Amino acid sequence: MSSLAESTNGHLEISGNTAENTTTAEDATASNAVAMYINGMRMADGIKVEDTTYVSLRAFLSVIGDQTDIAWDSEPDTVTVTGKNLEMTATVGTNYMTVNGRCFYLPKGVLVIDGSLCLPVRELTKVFQAQLEWDTVASAVSITADDPSVIEDGESFYNSEDLYWLSHLINAEAGNQSLEGKIGVGDVVINRVANPSCPNTIYGVIFDNKYGVQFSVTEGGIYEEPNEESVIAAKICLEGYNIVGDSIYFVNPQVGVSSWFAQTRVFIVNIGQHDFYA
């Protein structure tokens, strides 16, 4: 079990046992501290985790999140933030956070660093539509939030038809894959929408048969109800996160004919059971 307490530095403190994959990011030591400023005022330092700057959620909200309440659920290590036009949840060890029905991808995950629940500062600034700049000379983060306002909710942001078909396609093609595997499949569809040689809508791409059926699941499996993670992956893709570069093809080399791809396309990455090609 875990418990929540507020430390003297205003951080969200978690004590007790957390899931094994929710470590305190041992590499995030004091030597990786990043100076942070909001509207020119110094706030608690961020922590550099590889190429991503994290910040204590409570410290960030104490400066920019007006009248927010933070609640901690020890099972399964989930924080919930509520406020005016705001509902945010993040579970330690997962690779996304949910804000007002929208999903934001966190490649390094939701972390606990030095006992504080931390999130990437870039994603937090998106939530409040603030401006973030990286000062390369001072190695500092500067955030401008003169009149912060919470992002619109998922119901108004996502096109319902796009979300419906993308989540169904992801589930049919990669429902048994990791979150990243699901995102990769969704990204291929998004990339095709942007490709001049393909239809310019998600539905059009999925059911494109100009050169034959593009996704065999359109003949059956796509109509099954998607699992929760497939919907999350679809939302992440619709937010613009791309983890497969310019890929417009994916293939499972164990069951599909992959020789054509290897001979004619550029290999980008393997994620789980799928190889991705541009």
Secondary structure, DSSP 8 states (H G I E B T S, - for coil): -EEEEE-TT--EEEEE---TT----TT--GGGEEEEEETTEEEEEEEEETTEEEEEHHHHHHHH-TT-EEEEETTTTEEEEEETTEEEEEETT-SEEEETTEEEE-TT-SEEETTEEEEEHHHHHHHTT-EEEEETTTTEEEEE-SS------HHHHS-HHHHHHHHHHHHHHHTTS-HHHHHHHHHHHHHHHHSTTS-SSHHHHHT--TTS-S-GGGGTGGGS---HHHHHHHHHHHTT--SSTT--EEE-TTTS--HHHHHHS-EEEEETTEEEE-
